[in-house]
């Protein structure tokens, strides 16, 4: 008498688990959709400042004034998130075979879930749930991608803030200026070091008691080769350049007349200050970025309103619109999957 195949029981168990949690999964997707739509309405329509910036953006697009810069910023939006998907494709295929289309879908889902979660932790969930296996290892991969983007932000942002410190705060104090330059160089070296020597980062996580429970998730990081990390870092730098170009052309569209060099320093400083401040959700990022941008451009003698409008428009183009698009993929997301035990870190 033929024996049943070994996988039959496993398949039956997985099917029953899927049926058991199907209702909760559907409810969760609907809840995320409604919450995202509510936050989008609150931020883009109900909020007076953002609504005014959004109307100004549309007016400049349709009336011809600033049409070219606004359309350029809009066209750069898919390039921005396409580069992020390309970066995630490099990181994810180290775990399992994955197409660029799936990587783009994972990025959009993560963006939508991150829109409604503290410190955008939903970005992790969105990306790992698009994988078919090794989802726990993917936590370390997502962190690695975000860390590469942070390296690019810190490298450019510290130089930008250094410009303002040297020009407006310690002008005429050569010793202080030299100390700040050395401090910036050391800071960038310290930020870059854990990327290529991630064994040190894993060891540090294991030493710090509150972080020890995360060590098994970041243990995947030392398995990434240096060449792949360099590629991801270069993509992060290119995406950062797209961000800066978008902000620059929107400032131009709204009539900001700062010189190119100081304006780039202000943009880089704005992005760095925003990244250093934890946020409750994507809406909280808006206030931090606007406060930083208006202060730095104010030092350059630029009026507040055009800078504020450009910064809010940048948020609408790069966060609000893609988050709305990601809702389409959230509703089709397969939540249940394989959650294998994370890999162990290789010996140093």
Secondary structure as the mmCIF struct_conf table of DSSP 4:
data_model
#
loop_
_struct_conf.conf_type_id
_struct_conf.id
_struct_conf.beg_label_comp_id
_struct_conf.beg_label_asym_id
_struct_conf.beg_label_seq_id
_struct_conf.end_label_comp_id
_struct_conf.end_label_asym_id
_struct_conf.end_label_seq_id
HELX_LH_PP_P HELX_LH_PP_P1 UNK A 2 UNK A 5
TURN_TY1_P TURN_TY1_P1 UNK A 6 UNK A 6
HELX_RH_AL_P HELX_RH_AL_P1 UNK A 7 UNK A 40
HELX_RH_PI_P HELX_RH_PI_P1 UNK A 41 UNK A 46
BEND BEND1 UNK A 47 UNK A 47
HELX_RH_AL_P HELX_RH_AL_P2 UNK A 48 UNK A 63
BEND BEND2 UNK A 64 UNK A 64
TURN_TY1_P TURN_TY1_P2 UNK A 65 UNK A 66
HELX_RH_AL_P HELX_RH_AL_P3 UNK A 67 UNK A 92
TURN_TY1_P TURN_TY1_P3 UNK A 93 UNK A 95
BEND BEND3 UNK A 96 UNK A 96
HELX_RH_AL_P HELX_RH_AL_P4 UNK A 100 UNK A 115
TURN_TY1_P TURN_TY1_P4 UNK A 116 UNK A 116
BEND BEND4 UNK A 117 UNK A 117
HELX_RH_3T_P HELX_RH_3T_P1 UNK A 118 UNK A 120
TURN_TY1_P TURN_TY1_P5 UNK A 121 UNK A 121
HELX_RH_AL_P HELX_RH_AL_P5 UNK A 122 UNK A 128
TURN_TY1_P TURN_TY1_P6 UNK A 129 UNK A 130
BEND BEND5 UNK A 131 UNK A 133
HELX_RH_AL_P HELX_RH_AL_P6 UNK A 135 UNK A 164
HELX_RH_PI_P HELX_RH_PI_P2 UNK A 165 UNK A 169
BEND BEND6 UNK A 170 UNK A 170
TURN_TY1_P TURN_TY1_P7 UNK A 171 UNK A 172
HELX_RH_AL_P HELX_RH_AL_P7 UNK A 174 UNK A 196
HELX_RH_AL_P HELX_RH_AL_P8 UNK A 198 UNK A 207
BEND BEND7 UNK A 208 UNK A 208
HELX_RH_3T_P HELX_RH_3T_P2 UNK A 209 UNK A 214
HELX_RH_AL_P HELX_RH_AL_P9 UNK A 215 UNK A 218
TURN_TY1_P TURN_TY1_P8 UNK A 219 UNK A 220
HELX_RH_3T_P HELX_RH_3T_P3 UNK A 221 UNK A 223
BEND BEND8 UNK A 224 UNK A 224
HELX_RH_AL_P HELX_RH_AL_P10 UNK A 226 UNK A 253
TURN_TY1_P TURN_TY1_P9 UNK A 254 UNK A 255
HELX_RH_AL_P HELX_RH_AL_P11 UNK A 260 UNK A 276
BEND BEND9 UNK A 277 UNK A 277
BEND BEND10 UNK A 280 UNK A 281
HELX_RH_AL_P HELX_RH_AL_P12 UNK A 282 UNK A 299
TURN_TY1_P TURN_TY1_P10 UNK A 300 UNK A 301
HELX_RH_AL_P HELX_RH_AL_P13 UNK A 304 UNK A 315
HELX_RH_PI_P HELX_RH_PI_P3 UNK A 316 UNK A 320
HELX_RH_AL_P HELX_RH_AL_P14 UNK A 321 UNK A 330
TURN_TY1_P TURN_TY1_P11 UNK A 331 UNK A 332
HELX_LH_PP_P HELX_LH_PP_P2 UNK A 340 UNK A 347
#
